[in-house]
Amino acid sequence: MRKYQRFGIIALTCFIASCTSLHATDQDIEREQHAQVKQHSKGLNLDASLRQLLREEMQAIQTGMMSLIPAIASGDWDKVASIGKQMQGSYIMKQKLTAEQRHALHGSLPAEFIKRDQAFHQDAGMLAHAAEMGHPDIVNFYLYKLTTACVECHTEFAAQRFPNLVLKQESAHHH
């Protein structure tokens, strides 16, 4: 019996020692997370007026994305097609940008951002087309592509605004 007690005490001591060496304070964790986000985020360097237009665009896209779920679930293909066409045509940016702002915007956006943006709007058009044809499986595929595009773009270009995307994605690679 004493042998088991001694073994238990040794095992417990080793366990506690290993746990205390792994323990980090909340401040340490917060600093590490902030450093990871800062390192990961490319960010966008836009002036105040362009940043506001982009924010309005993103809010309109979010509203559209959130409206898609009940429309798809109820088979309201006309509404899905309408939302898809609005997203394809770019809610705010094309409507409100002056020629000078458009030039400044394209000069300040990274090529990868422009590529992702174009693909997003093309996929929104494909979602609209699939809805017009009444193909729920294809509509759902494009909803998935649009959602994935949002997450990837936010992770790459807006990580400081959406830090949980970076942290969860990086930690997902640890098995």
Buried (B, 14 or more C-beta within 10 A) or exposed (E): EEEEEEEEEEEEEEEEEEEEEEEEEEEEEEEEBEEBBEEBBEEBEBEEEBEEBBEBBBEBBEEBBEBBEEBBEEEBBEBBBBBBBBBBBBBBBEEBBEEEBEEBBEEEBBEEBEEBBEBBBEBBBBBBBBBBEEBBEBBBBBBEBBEEBBBBBBBBBBBEEBBEBBBEBBEEEEE
